[in-house]
């Protein structure tokens, strides 16, 4: 084992330098902040004929402001080569014959779209250079160094907890560990502020601007999650003189400091000078919503839509305000108008398959026993009905739109939502009746009786495009009598169109078994068959035949809405159907002439929401039935995880909390601990929140995450400190008899950070 680094992840290469070659080849594919920094090292024994070994690992948080700081990181690895166990002296160790003779550190410059690399030879010199997208070398200028430093800091800050930016062997260090380092970051951010739009923005923003980009998001997250808006105010006060729209960030910072009067004055002055800035209007809109002035907020939200009609966030904000006013049909129409964007995956590059992987665990973490059940195989199985739920695979604007739709159904209920839907959108059945009375020739029918419009578009393989749109491999069954079997999710996607959710005949089989019942038969979620399996299955069968079981299946399935005119025209053209004049297509009888056409992506989201509600309804009915029969209701740990997330999506916090707690009874789950940590903090339960924070911190450290802030744990702890004070929280932690190694090497870092950076509540 002497060839590996101690406590540092490693992937051993098959061929020396292949990871560097792979990174160079994929530079042109990076679109935003870029991939994690890559550290490549070469180890040798110095013996003749002994082959050198190349290995690499990913890292973030390293100071990339100069070649010296990056060379220092590689040099620090020379002290982590594992010692070779001695065969003659028991537990004593001998010096490893392996040593690091050189290495390279790669960090992506997201401003200039180049890779900055530092090659180190031990002993020897340091060489720094730049690799462009064509693989050519250039000199590293001071401007390049400042940009790559800021890029590295933003990756460490914004992607600290990003589930889409996770890699095996990813070591995360603290990007900013002192006040001097913070001043350095702020100075670099100020210098590059007006070039921040080059970095891109969050998926919900179509066009990055000076105030809506990754740089401003990183600044606001760093200071906002530690509740320290003072330095941010100082920065934005300097910048607002050059660009008035920066006032939206300044006002947000003032509001974070509870300086509402200053924030309102800043907004008043800025909006007079920049009345067309939707960012300024949104800050004022949020402020009015917090004060209960929803009618006033509605005017601002409408104005923001007029200022930026091509942005998703403006329509989403108007949808929220309409829901707050109880204008649910208006909210549904507004949601239907949201422009949807293709989701861009995070910048990650694939590496060649390594010869070996080394993922060590620190001794004190292994000894703590906290992660013993992390890989309990018997708790990782899950029913396919739960695994196939499509909502978790939504990304970008589609995920945000689903959140709004789920909030709407939590406010008015599923039946009322369907009524609103049929009131404002043209339904497929309505359109069929209208076409039946139309003298123009109708679309030819498919062999299965479906209309050509519904059966078209099943041809061009577009799985990758579907994933980009945020849906992934969905399979939602439909069995309405006479309804079309929509094409599988293979449709080509153009522009903002969203692929149709795949439909299969799974539930149709159940329908036939039920004698063609009008309401669709719903497959139940399987119950664990570990012990008393036969008895539980018998009870489940009785439940399905009972009145409660029938009620659980009464959730009305949404019928398909009429496709938009453009989609219908494309499908008719594909099937050779004569195109009708737009006026005839849009003019219907008195019943549909005032209705809108539902966008296909929103129709798909209704089906996604239906699947969630269906499974949730069955779950709660089963729980009630088993409780009434005094029988245990069993699920695996993974199933409880999924059910907890399901309840959380549908705004049932108590049921979600119960499911996550049950999941933890069966296995260690970082996902469940994360959700419970947020719930305990919101409830003000200090001891339980600290218990969750300890376990999450140990889990993070086990996987080489040494970053203190900004993380989900630091945000929760700083919120507790803000409310209860540093002294109370720290004394509560000490009273919990945490193992000393965990307390000193992991948990104390959060409290030291709070004292060093003087977070709110750290002085009492």
N, C-alpha and C positions, 0 to 999 in steps of 0.2 A: 504493500500500500504506500510505499515511500514515493511513488511517482505522482501522487495527487497532492493538491493543496488542502490544507486543513481548514475546515469550516467554510470553504468557498466552493460553490458549484463549478463543475467543469464538464465539458464535452470534448472528448479526445477525437481528433481528426483521423480519417483514414489516410489522407494525403496531406502533407505539410502545407499549410496556407490556403486550403480549399475554402475556409470560411471567409477569408478576405476576398477571394476571387468571386464568391457568390454574392457578397455585399456589393462589390463593384458592378456586377452585372445587373443588379436590381435598382441601382440609384435612380434611374430614369422613371421608375414606377412610383416614387414617393411624391405625394401631393400636398401634404400638410406639414405637421411638425416632425415627421420622420420616425424611423425606428429607434429602439433603445441604443445606447452606446454599446459598442462591442470591444471587449478586451481580449486580445489574442496573445498567447505566450508560447515560447519555445523552451523546452526543457531537455537537458542533456546530462549524461553521466561523465562526459569528458574522456571516456575510454575509446580506444581505437576500435572501429567496427561496430560500435553501439549506435543504433538508429536514434535520431532525435525525435522527440514527441511534440506535436503541436496540439494545443487545446485552447478553448475559448469559453467565455461566459458573457452574459449580458449584464449591464450595470447602469444605474441612473443615480444622479445626485453628486457626481464627481465634478469638482470645479474645473471647467473647461476653458478658463480665461487665458491660459498660456500653455506652452509646451512643457514648461517646468512642472506645473501642477498635474498634468496628465502623466508625465514621466514618474512623478513621485508616487502616483497610485500603482503603477506597474512595479516600481521598486519595493513598495510595501508588501507586494505579494511574495517577494523572495523570503520573507520571514514566516510565511505560512505553509511552506512545503512540509509535508508530514514526515515525522521521524520513522525510521525503520525499527520494528521491534527486535530486541536482542534475544538470541536463542540461548545465551549463556548466563544471563543475569536476571532471569525471571521477568518482572514487569518493567525493568529499566529499558531505556531506548538508546539506540545508536544513531548517529547522524546519517541522514539519507544520502545515498550516492547521487541522487538527482538534484540538479540546481537549475535555476532559470538563467538562460544565457541571453535572452532578449524577448522583445514583445512589441506589440503595436496596439494603439488605442484609437478607435474610430468614433467620431462624433459628427452627426449630420447638422449642417447649417441650413435651417429651414428658410432663411431669408434669401440666400444666394443659391440654394438648391445644389450645394456641393458637400462633399464629405471631407472633413478635416482629419488628418491622420498624423500620429506621432509615433515614430519608430525609435525604440530604445535598444541599445546594445550594452550588455553587462559583462565585463566592464567595457566602457567605451563612451560614445557620444549619443546625442539625441538629434533626430532629424524630423522636422515638421514640414508638411506639404499638404496640398489640396488636390483632391481627385474630383473631376467634374463628371457629368453624366456620360461622357464619351470615354471615360477612363484615362484621360490625360492629366498630367501633373501640372500644378501651378504653385506659385509661392503663396504662403499664408501671410496676409497683410494684417495690420492692427484692426481694420474694420471687420475683416473676416473673423478674427478672434473674439471681438465683442459680440458679433452676431451668433457665433456658435456657442458662446457662453450662455447667452440669453435663451437660445433654442434648447439647450440642455436643461436649464432651470425650469423652463415652461413644461417640458416633457415630464420632469420629476414632479411638478406641482399638479398639473392637470390630469395626468394619467396614474396618480398614486393608487387610486381604487378602481380604475376602469376595468370592468370585466372583459372588454374587448381588446385590452392591451396586455393580457397576461401571457407569460411565456415560462416554460420550465427553465430553471437555472437563471432566473432574473434576480440579481442582487440590487437592492434598493438602499441607498444611503441618504442621510439627511442633506438636502440641497442647501439649506441655509441654517447654520448651527449657531450663529452669533449675531449680535447687533451690527458689527462691522460688515459681516457677510450680507446682511439685509440692506445696509446702505449701498453696498456695491451693486446689489440686484436692482434697487430703485434707480440708481444712477444710470445703469445700462438700459432699463426700461424707459426712462425719460429720453435718453439719446435716440432710441429706436422707435419711440411711440408712434410717430406719424407714418412709419413703415409697417406697422403691425397688421394692416389689412393684407399684406403679402402672405401672412401665415395661414390664412383661412379662418374659418369660424366653426361654431357648433353646427350639427347637422340641420337644425331648424332654421338657420339663417342662410338664405340663398346667396346674398351678396355681402361679403365682408366689408365693413366700413371702419373708419377711424375709431369708433367707439364700440363696435361689435366685432370682435375678433379674438383669437386665442391669447393675445398679449393682455388685453383688458380683462379677459376671463381669468387669466392666471393671477393678475394683480388683485382682483376682487376676491378670488378664492383664498389667496394667501393671507390677506388681512381680514377678510370677512369671517372665515371659519375660526379665527382666534379672537374675534370681536375686538380688533385693534384697528380702528379706522383712522386714527390720527395720522400716521405716516401716509396713508392713501390720500387724505385730504390735502396734506402739504404738497404731494406730487400733482394732484389734479388742479390745485389753485395756480400752480405755475403754468400748466398746460392750457387751461381754459382761456388764458390771455391770447394764445395763438389760435385756438380753435374753439369757438363758442359752444359747439355741440358736446364738448367734454363736460359741460355742466350737468349732463345726465348722470355721469359717474360721480361727480362732485356731490350732487344732491343725494344720490344713493348712500354715499359715505356719511354725509351729515345725518341722514335718517338713521343709519346704523349707530351713530353716536347719540341718538335721541335729541339732535339739534334740529327740530322740525321747523322752527321759524327761519333759520338760516337756509334750510333746504328749500322752503317755499319761495324765499326771496330770490335765490339762485334760479329756480325754475321760472319764476315770473319774468325775470330779465332775459333769460335765455330763449324762452318761447317767443317773446316779442321780436327777437332778432332772428330766430330760426323756427318760424311757424310750421315748416314742412318736415321737421325732424320727428319721426315716429318714436325714436328712442326717448326723447324728452317727453313726448305725450304719454308714453307708457309709464314712465316714472311717476308723473303726476296722476295718472289713472290708478296706479297701485296705491298711491297715498290716499286718494279719495275713497277707494274701496276699503282701506283699513279704517277709515273714519265713518264708514256706513253711508257715504254719499254716492250711491250706486247710479242714480239718475244722471248726476254730473259726470260720473266716470263713463257712462254710455256715450255721451257726446264726444268725449276725448277719444274713446276707442273707435268710434266711427270716423273721426277725423284722421286717426292714425291709419285706418284702412285706405282712406282716400290718398294719404301721403305715400303709402307703400303697398299698393294692391297686389304686388307680386310676391310679397313676403308671407310666409306661413304664420309667423308670430303675431302679426297684426290681426289676422282673421281669428286666430286662436284666442287672443285677448278679448275680441268682441264676442266670441262664443261664451267665454267665461262670464262676462258682464251680463249678457242676456240671460244666462242661467241664474245669476244672482238676482235678477229682477223678476224671475218666474216666467220669462218669455221663452218657453221651451220650443215652440215651433220656430221662432226666429233663431234660436240657438242652433237648431238642427239645420236650418237653411244656411246659416253662416258657416257651420262646420262643413257643409257640402261644398261651399265656395273656397275652402282652403286650398291653396296651391301646394301640391305634394312634390317632394324632390327625391331623386334617387339617393339612397343611402351609400355613402362612401366608407368603406372599411378603414380601420386604422392602418397606418403605415407599418407593416411588418414584412420582413423578407424570410423566405424559406431557406433553411440551411440543408446541406447534404446530410444524410443519415450518419450520425457519429459512430465511431468504432466502439466507444465506451461512454457511459454516463456516470458521473460521480456526484451524488446529491447527499452529502453528509448531514447528520443532525448533531447539534451540540449536545454534549454530555448532560448538562444541567436541564435541558429541555426534555431529553429522553427520561431522565430520572424523575421529573415532576409527575409523570403519569397522566397529564392532562389530555394528551392526544392519543391515548392507548387505543381508543375505539374508533379512531379516525377512518380506518379501512375495513371496518366490520362488514364482511361481504354479505352476511345474511340480512343486513339492513339497507343494502344498496339496490335491491330489486324493487321494481315498481310495475304496477299494472299498465298495460299498453294504452288504455283509455286515458290515463293521466299523462303519460309521456307524450301522447299525440296532441295535447292541447296546443293550439296554434299561437295563442297570445304571447307567450314568452319569446317567440322568435321574431316579433315585430321590432323594427328598428327605426330610428330617425323620426321623421314627421308622422309616419304611420303609428309609431308607438305613442306619440303625443296625442294624436287624434283619438286613439283608442282610450287613453286616459280621460279625455273629455267626454267620450261616449259613455264610458263606465260611470263617470260622475253624474251624467244626465240620468242614467237608469237608476242610480241610487237615490236620486231626488224624486222621481215620479213613478218608478216601477216599470217593469217590462211591458205590461199590457198598455199602459198609457203611452209609453214610447212608441209602440207599434201604431197606436191610433194617430199620434202626431206624425209619424212617418207616412201613413196612408193619406193624411190630410194635405201634406205639402208636396209629396212626390207622386208621380204617375206610376201606378203599379202595373205589373206585366199583364194581369188579368183585365184591368181596365183598358189597356192598350189593345189587347186581343179583341175585346168586345167592340171597340171603336173601329178596328180594322175589318171586323166582320161586316160592319154596316157600310164600309167604304167601297165604292164601285171599282176602285183600282184593283188590279190583280194582286193577290196575296203571295207571300213567300211560299215556295214549295216546301213540303214537309220532308223531314228526314225519315228513314225507314222505321225508326222507333216512335214516330208520331210527334217528335219535337219540332218546333219551328226552326227554319233555317237560321234565323237570327240567333237563336239560343245555341244552336249546335255548331256554329262556325268557329274558326280560329283555333282548332285543336291540333295544329300541326307543327309549328316551328319550334324546335327545342330551345327553351329559354330558361332552363333551371338556374343558371348562374345569374341571369338578369332578375329572376324572381327573388333570389336571395338578396340582391342589392336593393330591391324595392322594399325589403323589410319583412316579407312574408315567410320565406323559406319553404320547406317541403310540407305544405298543409294538406290535410285530407279530411274534409268535412262532409259527412253523409247527408243526403237529402232523400226524402221519400214522399213528398207531397203528391197526391193523386193528380196525374196529368201534368205534373211540373216537368220542366226540361231538366235533362241531365247535363249540367254545365260542363264544358270541356275541362280536362285535367289541367293542372297548372303548368302548361307547356306553351302558353300563348306568347308570341313575341311581344315585347313591350316597347312603346315609343313614347317619348316625351314624358308627360306626367301620368300616363296610363298605368294602372296597377294590374298585375296578372290576376285572372279569375281563380278563386279558390277551388281546388279540385273537389269533385263530387263523385262519390261512389255509391254503390247499391247496398251498402252494409245494413243501413237501417231499413231499406226496402224489404230485405229478407224478413226482418222482425215484423214488418207491417203485414206481410202475407201470413205469417204465423198467427197474428192477432185477428185474422179474418178481415183485413183491409180496414181497420179502424181509422177513423178520420184523423185523430192525433197521432203523430209519429211515435213508434215504439222506440224507447231509449235504452241502449245497453247500459246495464248498471256497472258500477265500479266493483271489481272483484274484492272480496274480503279475504284476508290472510287465512291460510289453511294449516297453520302450524299445529295448534292443539285444538281439540274439539271441532275439528274441521267439518265433519259430516253434520254435526248438530247445528253449526253456524250456517252451513249452506241450506239446511232445511228451514231455518228461521228466515233466511234471506228469501227463499222461495215463497214462504208464507207471507212475508212482507210485500213481495211483488204482487201477490194475489189480493192483498188486503186493500181497504179503501185508501189508506195512507200511501200505499205504493202507487195506486192509480193516480192520486193527486200529484205525486212527484213527477208523473209523466205528462201532466197536463200543460206544461210550459209550452206556449204557442210558438211554433216555428215561424220565423219571418218569411213571407213569400218574397219572391224576387221582384225588385223594382224595375221599372222600364229603363233600359240602357239609354245613354245619351245619344243625341242625334249623330254625332261623329262616329261613335262606336257602332251604331246600327248601320250607318252608311257603309263603313268598312266591311262589316259582316255580309251585308247584302251584295256588295261588289264581289266579295270572295265566293259567293254562291251563285253569281250570275243573275241576281235579282235586279230588276229595273229600279233605278233610283227615282224617288219621288221628289217633287219640289219641296223645298224646306217649309214653305207656307202650309202645304197640305199635311206635312209630317207633324208640324207643331200645332195645327188647328184641330182641336178635337171637339167633342160635344161639350155641353155645359158642365159635365162632371170633371173634365181634365184640362180644360183650357186655361185655368188659372194655376195649374200645378207646375212644379219644376221636374226636371229629369235628374234622377239620383246618379251621382258619380259611381262608377263601378267599384272604386276602392272603398267608398263608404258602404256600399252594398256588401262588400266582402267583410268589412269590419262588423256589420250587424251579424253576420254568420259567426264570426269569431266570438263576439260577445254572447251569442246564443249558446255556443259550445261551453263557454265558461259558466253561464247561468244554469245550463242543463246539468252539468257535473256537480255544481255547487248545490243545487236543489236536491239531487239524489243523495249526495253526501249527508246533508242535514236531515233528510227524511230517514236515512238509514241509522244515523246516530240516535234520533228520537225513538225509533222502533227498538233498537237494541237496548236502549236505556229503559224503556217501558218493560222489556222482557227480562231485565236484570242480567243481561249478557255482556261480556266484554267485547268491545269493538276494536278489532285489531287491524293495524296497518304497519307496513315497514317504515323505517326511518325516512327513506326517500319519498315515500308516498305522503307522509305527514308534511314533509318539506313542500311538496308541490301543492298540497291542499292549503297550507298556510299562505303560500304566495297567491293562490287563487282567491282566498278570502280577502287578502289584502288588496288585490286588484279590484275587487267588487265592493270595497269600502265596508268590510265587516271586521273591524279591528279585534274584537274580543274572540271571535272564532279563529282568526289568524294567530293570535297570541297563544291560544290553547293548542293549536296544531303544531306550532313551532316548539312549544314546551314538550309535547309528546314526541316529537322527532328527536329531541335531545335526550329523552329517556332511553332511546334505542341506539344512538350513535352520536359521535361528535360531528357537528355540522356548523361550519363557519357561516353559512348562509343564515341559518336559524339564529345563531348568536348575534349576528349583525342586526337582524330585524328586531330581536328582543332588546338589544342594547338601546336602540332608538326609542322603543316603547317605554322602557324603564326610565330613561332620561326624561321623556315627556311627562311621565307620571311622578317624577321627583323621587323615585325609589333609589337612593344612593347606593345601598349595599348590593342590591341585585344588579344595578348598572355597573358597579365596580367588578362584580363577579364575572359579568359578560365581557367587560373590557380586559380582564386578566386573561381569559381564555382566548379571546381574539388576538391579543398581543402576542401570546405564546405561539399561536398558530402562524401569525405573520412572521415572527422571528424564525420559526422552524423553516420557513420557505424563504429565508434570507432577506426579509423585509425589515431593515433597521431604521426605516424612516419614521420620525416622530410626527411631523406635521407637513402638509395637511392630509390627514387620514380620517376615516370614519371614527376611529377610536379617539383621536385627539379632539375632534369636533365635539364628541359626546362629553368627554371629560372637561373640556373648557366650558361647556354649557353648564355642567354641574358646578364647576368652580365659580362661574359667574353668578349662579343662583345661591349657592350655599357657602361659598368662600373656600379658599385653598386649605385652611387649617382643618375644617370639618371633614373635607373629602380625604385629605391625607391621613388624618387620624383614624378615620373609618377604615381605610385600606390597611393600616398597620394592625388594627384590631381583628382583622380577618384571618390572621395566622397564615399569610401567604409564605410559601417557601422563600428563604432569604435570597437565593440566587435569582429567582423570578423577580422578587421585589427590587433588588439592587440593580440588576443588569437590564431589566426591561421597564418596569413600571415607574421607577424614579425618574426616568428620562422625561416623561410627560410633565411632572411637577417641576423639574428643573427648567424645562422650556418655559412653563408658565411664569416662573420667577424671573428668568433671564429677560424675557420679552414683555414682562409686566402686563399679562393679559388681565382682562377685567375680573375682579374678585381675587386676584393673587395677593392683595394687601390685607385681607382679613380672613 
